[in-house]
């Protein structure tokens, strides 16, 4: 028998990493007030580490989108795999040249483009898509705060009366130096 409601247990489980980071920062600040010359710098470093952990965990929490979409996303050793019911594919992080967030009929989709022009479309709500946060974070020059902010904007609702297939496309990241050099 559990004394905690299931909704509260689910919420605490989802926020567990943020809570742990805040707790570590609070422990560091508390021990900094008790310390001396040796304990204070160590405690302040612990507080900064906890704060950075909480910030990263909060961004990762915001990156994760609720909802259901078909397919499974797996990230293994710098390779992103999407296995969908009709389409799917693989893209290596070193081969990635561009990331876009596509909004199509009210559904948001990651559009990953390789250097050779091949595309991989991954629904934002696909199972395992939260692993893309850590994969994207390894890309050179990416601003993860901007990625999370792009996901935070609401997708326009789809209108079934519109026959034309209208899509909104937003550039999230592009690899520098991937263009053609003319001399």
BALOBA-1460 file (C-alpha; in Angstrom, 3 decimals):
// residues 183
<rec num="1" residu="x" x="0.000" y="0.000" z="0.000"/>
<rec num="2" residu="x" x="1.382" y="3.372" z="-1.028"/>
<rec num="3" residu="x" x="0.750" y="6.536" z="0.955"/>
<rec num="4" residu="x" x="1.609" y="8.754" z="-2.014"/>
<rec num="5" residu="x" x="-0.918" y="9.405" z="-4.737"/>
<rec num="6" residu="x" x="0.119" y="8.032" z="-8.149"/>
<rec num="7" residu="x" x="-0.064" y="11.497" z="-9.762"/>
<rec num="8" residu="x" x="2.306" y="12.928" z="-7.156"/>
<rec num="9" residu="x" x="4.640" y="9.952" z="-7.486"/>
<rec num="10" residu="x" x="4.757" y="10.425" z="-11.277"/>
<rec num="11" residu="x" x="5.476" y="14.145" z="-10.904"/>
<rec num="12" residu="x" x="8.239" y="13.535" z="-8.363"/>
<rec num="13" residu="x" x="9.730" y="10.853" z="-10.583"/>
<rec num="14" residu="x" x="9.768" y="13.198" z="-13.575"/>
<rec num="15" residu="x" x="11.365" y="16.028" z="-11.559"/>
<rec num="16" residu="x" x="13.796" y="13.795" z="-9.609"/>
<rec num="17" residu="x" x="16.944" y="15.040" z="-11.351"/>
<rec num="18" residu="x" x="16.048" y="18.711" z="-10.841"/>
<rec num="19" residu="x" x="15.254" y="18.040" z="-7.184"/>
<rec num="20" residu="x" x="18.590" y="16.253" z="-6.710"/>
<rec num="21" residu="x" x="20.496" y="19.157" z="-8.306"/>
<rec num="22" residu="x" x="18.738" y="21.727" z="-6.134"/>
<rec num="23" residu="x" x="19.366" y="19.561" z="-3.070"/>
<rec num="24" residu="x" x="23.073" y="19.318" z="-3.888"/>
<rec num="25" residu="x" x="23.279" y="23.096" z="-4.352"/>
<rec num="26" residu="x" x="21.458" y="23.668" z="-1.063"/>
<rec num="27" residu="x" x="23.792" y="21.254" z="0.719"/>
<rec num="28" residu="x" x="26.783" y="23.086" z="-0.708"/>
<rec num="29" residu="x" x="25.461" y="26.478" z="0.403"/>
<rec num="30" residu="x" x="24.598" y="25.165" z="3.861"/>
<rec num="31" residu="x" x="28.036" y="23.652" z="4.407"/>
<rec num="32" residu="x" x="29.665" y="26.855" z="3.096"/>
<rec num="33" residu="x" x="28.123" y="28.761" z="5.994"/>
<rec num="34" residu="x" x="29.567" y="26.236" z="8.475"/>
<rec num="35" residu="x" x="33.039" y="25.886" z="7.035"/>
<rec num="36" residu="x" x="36.446" y="27.383" z="7.423"/>
<rec num="37" residu="x" x="39.207" y="28.036" z="4.956"/>
<rec num="38" residu="x" x="39.160" y="24.509" z="3.609"/>
<rec num="39" residu="x" x="35.445" y="23.680" z="3.671"/>
<rec num="40" residu="x" x="34.088" y="26.941" z="2.224"/>
<rec num="41" residu="x" x="35.698" y="26.710" z="-1.267"/>
<rec num="42" residu="x" x="34.796" y="23.024" z="-1.509"/>
<rec num="43" residu="x" x="31.210" y="23.767" z="-0.476"/>
<rec num="44" residu="x" x="30.851" y="26.643" z="-2.936"/>
<rec num="45" residu="x" x="32.159" y="24.415" z="-5.729"/>
<rec num="46" residu="x" x="29.588" y="21.811" z="-4.687"/>
<rec num="47" residu="x" x="26.846" y="24.481" z="-4.795"/>
<rec num="48" residu="x" x="27.881" y="25.565" z="-8.300"/>
<rec num="49" residu="x" x="27.970" y="21.948" z="-9.443"/>
<rec num="50" residu="x" x="24.486" y="21.362" z="-8.014"/>
<rec num="51" residu="x" x="23.151" y="24.510" z="-9.656"/>
<rec num="52" residu="x" x="24.575" y="23.531" z="-13.043"/>
<rec num="53" residu="x" x="23.128" y="20.041" z="-12.657"/>
<rec num="54" residu="x" x="19.700" y="21.456" z="-11.775"/>
<rec num="55" residu="x" x="19.776" y="23.829" z="-14.772"/>
<rec num="56" residu="x" x="20.722" y="21.054" z="-17.186"/>
<rec num="57" residu="x" x="18.081" y="18.757" z="-15.724"/>
<rec num="58" residu="x" x="15.446" y="21.489" z="-16.016"/>
<rec num="59" residu="x" x="16.329" y="22.030" z="-19.683"/>
<rec num="60" residu="x" x="16.223" y="18.282" z="-20.290"/>
<rec num="61" residu="x" x="12.797" y="18.175" z="-18.610"/>
<rec num="62" residu="x" x="11.523" y="20.975" z="-20.850"/>
<rec num="63" residu="x" x="12.978" y="19.199" z="-23.915"/>
<rec num="64" residu="x" x="10.862" y="16.136" z="-23.236"/>
<rec num="65" residu="x" x="7.460" y="16.538" z="-24.886"/>
<rec num="66" residu="x" x="4.288" y="14.867" z="-23.730"/>
<rec num="67" residu="x" x="2.151" y="13.101" z="-26.255"/>
<rec num="68" residu="x" x="2.249" y="10.059" z="-28.432"/>
<rec num="69" residu="x" x="3.785" y="9.673" z="-31.841"/>
<rec num="70" residu="x" x="4.647" y="6.549" z="-33.772"/>
<rec num="71" residu="x" x="8.161" y="5.197" z="-33.754"/>
<rec num="72" residu="x" x="11.132" y="4.648" z="-31.485"/>
<rec num="73" residu="x" x="14.286" y="6.754" z="-31.193"/>
<rec num="74" residu="x" x="17.586" y="5.250" z="-30.088"/>
<rec num="75" residu="x" x="20.914" y="7.033" z="-29.682"/>
<rec num="76" residu="x" x="23.926" y="4.728" z="-29.644"/>
<rec num="77" residu="x" x="27.565" y="5.803" z="-29.916"/>
<rec num="78" residu="x" x="27.040" y="9.032" z="-31.902"/>
<rec num="79" residu="x" x="24.341" y="7.519" z="-34.094"/>
<rec num="80" residu="x" x="20.670" y="8.478" z="-34.028"/>
<rec num="81" residu="x" x="18.240" y="5.801" z="-35.162"/>
<rec num="82" residu="x" x="14.532" y="6.311" z="-35.777"/>
<rec num="83" residu="x" x="12.406" y="3.251" z="-36.362"/>
<rec num="84" residu="x" x="8.929" y="4.240" z="-37.454"/>
<rec num="85" residu="x" x="5.960" y="2.265" z="-38.741"/>
<rec num="86" residu="x" x="6.453" y="3.454" z="-42.338"/>
<rec num="87" residu="x" x="9.741" y="5.323" z="-42.442"/>
<rec num="88" residu="x" x="12.932" y="5.327" z="-40.479"/>
<rec num="89" residu="x" x="16.642" y="5.607" z="-40.775"/>
<rec num="90" residu="x" x="19.959" y="6.380" z="-39.193"/>
<rec num="91" residu="x" x="22.157" y="9.452" z="-39.031"/>
<rec num="92" residu="x" x="25.587" y="9.780" z="-37.483"/>
<rec num="93" residu="x" x="26.282" y="12.862" z="-35.396"/>
<rec num="94" residu="x" x="29.556" y="13.609" z="-37.251"/>
<rec num="95" residu="x" x="27.629" y="13.504" z="-40.568"/>
<rec num="96" residu="x" x="24.886" y="15.830" z="-39.319"/>
<rec num="97" residu="x" x="24.932" y="19.202" z="-41.087"/>
<rec num="98" residu="x" x="21.631" y="20.775" z="-40.058"/>
<rec num="99" residu="x" x="18.820" y="20.473" z="-37.510"/>
<rec num="100" residu="x" x="15.437" y="22.030" z="-38.147"/>
<rec num="101" residu="x" x="12.181" y="21.965" z="-36.204"/>
<rec num="102" residu="x" x="9.362" y="21.424" z="-38.651"/>
<rec num="103" residu="x" x="5.729" y="22.089" z="-37.797"/>
<rec num="104" residu="x" x="3.408" y="20.168" z="-40.076"/>
<rec num="105" residu="x" x="-0.359" y="20.076" z="-39.478"/>
<rec num="106" residu="x" x="0.132" y="20.933" z="-35.820"/>
<rec num="107" residu="x" x="2.703" y="18.182" z="-35.232"/>
<rec num="108" residu="x" x="6.346" y="19.040" z="-34.613"/>
<rec num="109" residu="x" x="9.076" y="17.002" z="-36.234"/>
<rec num="110" residu="x" x="12.865" y="17.075" z="-35.974"/>
<rec num="111" residu="x" x="14.335" y="17.350" z="-39.464"/>
<rec num="112" residu="x" x="17.931" y="16.076" z="-39.416"/>
<rec num="113" residu="x" x="19.980" y="16.650" z="-42.562"/>
<rec num="114" residu="x" x="23.225" y="14.893" z="-43.376"/>
<rec num="115" residu="x" x="26.071" y="16.433" z="-45.340"/>
<rec num="116" residu="x" x="25.117" y="14.423" z="-48.433"/>
<rec num="117" residu="x" x="21.551" y="15.789" z="-48.378"/>
<rec num="118" residu="x" x="19.724" y="12.793" z="-46.902"/>
<rec num="119" residu="x" x="16.987" y="13.659" z="-44.411"/>
<rec num="120" residu="x" x="15.666" y="11.920" z="-41.329"/>
<rec num="121" residu="x" x="12.345" y="13.077" z="-39.852"/>
<rec num="122" residu="x" x="11.676" y="12.260" z="-36.196"/>
<rec num="123" residu="x" x="8.462" y="13.244" z="-34.375"/>
<rec num="124" residu="x" x="9.177" y="15.265" z="-31.238"/>
<rec num="125" residu="x" x="6.860" y="13.040" z="-29.177"/>
<rec num="126" residu="x" x="8.293" y="9.715" z="-30.395"/>
<rec num="127" residu="x" x="9.246" y="7.150" z="-27.782"/>
<rec num="128" residu="x" x="12.817" y="7.777" z="-26.648"/>
<rec num="129" residu="x" x="13.094" y="11.229" z="-28.275"/>
<rec num="130" residu="x" x="14.308" y="12.711" z="-24.983"/>
<rec num="131" residu="x" x="17.667" y="11.033" z="-25.699"/>
<rec num="132" residu="x" x="18.148" y="13.552" z="-28.509"/>
<rec num="133" residu="x" x="18.863" y="16.252" z="-25.895"/>
<rec num="134" residu="x" x="22.186" y="14.678" z="-24.933"/>
<rec num="135" residu="x" x="22.992" y="13.855" z="-28.567"/>
<rec num="136" residu="x" x="22.327" y="17.429" z="-29.696"/>
<rec num="137" residu="x" x="24.335" y="18.814" z="-26.773"/>
<rec num="138" residu="x" x="27.516" y="17.238" z="-28.200"/>
<rec num="139" residu="x" x="27.276" y="19.174" z="-31.468"/>
<rec num="140" residu="x" x="29.787" y="22.021" z="-31.852"/>
<rec num="141" residu="x" x="28.343" y="25.491" z="-31.335"/>
<rec num="142" residu="x" x="24.797" y="24.453" z="-30.471"/>
<rec num="143" residu="x" x="22.849" y="26.563" z="-28.002"/>
<rec num="144" residu="x" x="20.721" y="24.156" z="-25.980"/>
<rec num="145" residu="x" x="18.806" y="27.023" z="-24.387"/>
<rec num="146" residu="x" x="17.688" y="28.061" z="-27.883"/>
<rec num="147" residu="x" x="16.700" y="24.469" z="-28.682"/>
<rec num="148" residu="x" x="14.573" y="24.246" z="-25.550"/>
<rec num="149" residu="x" x="13.068" y="27.686" z="-26.275"/>
<rec num="150" residu="x" x="12.139" y="26.564" z="-29.798"/>
<rec num="151" residu="x" x="10.330" y="23.572" z="-28.343"/>
<rec num="152" residu="x" x="8.568" y="25.812" z="-25.843"/>
<rec num="153" residu="x" x="6.755" y="27.760" z="-28.539"/>
<rec num="154" residu="x" x="3.347" y="26.347" z="-29.195"/>
<rec num="155" residu="x" x="2.697" y="24.699" z="-32.520"/>
<rec num="156" residu="x" x="-0.227" y="26.229" z="-34.392"/>
<rec num="157" residu="x" x="-3.309" y="24.022" z="-34.338"/>
<rec num="158" residu="x" x="-3.958" y="22.090" z="-37.505"/>
<rec num="159" residu="x" x="-6.925" y="23.114" z="-39.596"/>
<rec num="160" residu="x" x="-8.626" y="20.239" z="-41.378"/>
<rec num="161" residu="x" x="-10.268" y="22.668" z="-43.824"/>
<rec num="162" residu="x" x="-6.919" y="23.652" z="-45.282"/>
<rec num="163" residu="x" x="-6.173" y="21.466" z="-48.272"/>
<rec num="164" residu="x" x="-2.709" y="22.814" z="-49.015"/>
<rec num="165" residu="x" x="0.068" y="21.219" z="-47.044"/>
<rec num="166" residu="x" x="1.569" y="24.197" z="-45.244"/>
<rec num="167" residu="x" x="4.674" y="23.654" z="-43.169"/>
<rec num="168" residu="x" x="6.701" y="25.920" z="-40.903"/>
<rec num="169" residu="x" x="10.392" y="25.255" z="-40.759"/>
<rec num="170" residu="x" x="12.760" y="26.693" z="-38.149"/>
<rec num="171" residu="x" x="16.544" y="26.359" z="-38.326"/>
<rec num="172" residu="x" x="17.905" y="25.209" z="-34.968"/>
<rec num="173" residu="x" x="21.552" y="24.430" z="-35.772"/>
<rec num="174" residu="x" x="23.831" y="24.279" z="-38.803"/>
<rec num="175" residu="x" x="27.394" y="23.006" z="-38.957"/>
<rec num="176" residu="x" x="29.861" y="25.747" z="-39.765"/>
<rec num="177" residu="x" x="32.180" y="25.256" z="-42.707"/>
<rec num="178" residu="x" x="29.947" y="22.792" z="-44.511"/>
<rec num="179" residu="x" x="29.592" y="25.007" z="-47.598"/>
<rec num="180" residu="x" x="31.379" y="24.950" z="-50.947"/>
<rec num="181" residu="x" x="34.606" y="26.950" z="-51.178"/>
<rec num="182" residu="x" x="35.165" y="28.737" z="-54.500"/>
<rec num="183" residu="x" x="38.597" y="30.149" z="-55.365"/>
